[in-house]
Amino acid sequence: MFGYLTMQRQLLTWKMQRCYRNYYCGTCFGLEFNYGQVSRLLLSYDVALLGIVLQCHRSPLMDRYPCLGRCGGCRSLFHGGTWGQMGALNLLLVNEKLKDDINDDRSVKAYAGKLLLGRKIRKAQREYPGMAREIEKGYREIYALEKQDSGVREIEECFADMMEHTMSECRPLEEWERRYIRCISKWIYYIDALDDYEKDYRENKFNPLRQEDAGTFYEYSRRYILTIGQDLKYLYEDIAAAHRMLPAGSTEQKLLAHLLSSGIPATTARILSGRKQIRLKLGSVWEQAGKLV
């Protein structure tokens, strides 16, 4: 469940672009200085967004640090603390994805990933046992619901519970933060189910949206467009209600407002049109490649 909470960078002011870039880079440095260079390959837009919600950056408008090579005071800023938590969150979520791929597909890539990242994942589990416990517990509950063929709303709530409790392990959450994290988590689960619909149907995997008379995403979207519309309206209105609770003024809050007005609608339109997300990015390489997408 990675790569959905993206910003429309061409619509951001220069100050918002710099703030977003520094949060994205901060998450990347949090991975590098806590869990090594290889872990940067797993950098997620969604975890960077959670860093914005928690306002992890002490200086979100600072000059950009170099992505490679000597980095001056980077280590002291991004080692441990909140950025260590963001790096651990990224790794712990990836760990559950790898376990899922191994259990479902016997994926060679997932086995290789577990072998390559095993020590770093165990380090994250030792350093942040509360976060690791909540994520493992949450995914166990989600898998139990999937085995019972539960509906999408029930599983969305379970995923939202997991993310809320996991982020609460970072620090006590204000009410607007708790509500916002829950809402975007439910949207992520739903949009991921839409994105994977055809693949899951073809491979006979569980998908809470699956309909036996729609074997392709085109057929599903054509036959059940009203259901999709109602689901998306419910999720969007929930996020909008949470957004009205946000305190105004900071650049981070403006970024979250932009996500609601432009980022989420653009990603939703991309998924409904059948275009796939780019799941993994390396450092700032996506900055140039993303302009071509």
Phi, psi and omega in degrees: 000068185229146168094018184260329185272076184254156177260149171273090191298330182293345181260000182271147170290164182299324180293319178292322177298316181295318180298313181296317179300319181290328175289319178296313179293325178298320176295320179296314178294326176300322175291313185298308188279352177248331187223013171093165184299318185299326182297340179295338178297341186260009182305132186241136172305319188294321178291322176300321178296320178296327174297324177293316179302317181277356181050058183290332188279127176284330181226075186292347181250019180290166174295151183285136174279151178296143183288323181235161177083204184291138188231017175054241184273017182302312187301317182294331181279324191248000177272126180070199178059210183293327180287329172297321177296318180294319177297317179296319178301315178303311182294319183292324176291320176298321179303317179293325177295317179296316178299320179296317179294324178292315182291321185275319191243353189052042187295126177294321179297320180292319176301315180297319178298317178297321180293317183290322188255000187308312181296319181292321178295316178296325176297315178299321179295322179290318186283330182228067185297328179296314178297316180298319181296315182293321180292315179297316179297316181299316181290327174299317180292322178296315180297324178295319178294322179296321179294335178271005183055043180291161180284165185295324181296319181295318181287324175304315181297321179295316178296320178296320176302314182300313183292321178298312182293324179295314180291333176293339177287340178286313177192162176301134183264141170286164185298320181292324178294316179299314182294317182294315180299318179298315184294313181289332177294318178296320179296318179301315181298317182293314184292329176293320177296320176297314183298323184264006188306305186294318179298315180296320180295315182296323182265007178058043176260162178292136170213123185296345180266355189302135173233131186294338181267011179224095184272351177234161179295326178299314180295318180296313182293329180286317185278332187239031183298325179293320177296316178300315180300318179294318179297313182292323177297316179301314182292317182293318179295325177295316178294319180297321178295319177295322181297328180293345178273349184294136172290141184268159170125315185278161177296326178300318180293326177293323177296319178293325176294320178296322178301319180291318187277332186231314187296308181294314176300321181293318178294318178300315179297322180296316180293316182294334178277355178093001178278140184269156176278152168274117191275322187236139178228148180254115177049234181258012180302323182296339182303320177275316181296325182297336179289342181267349184278000000 
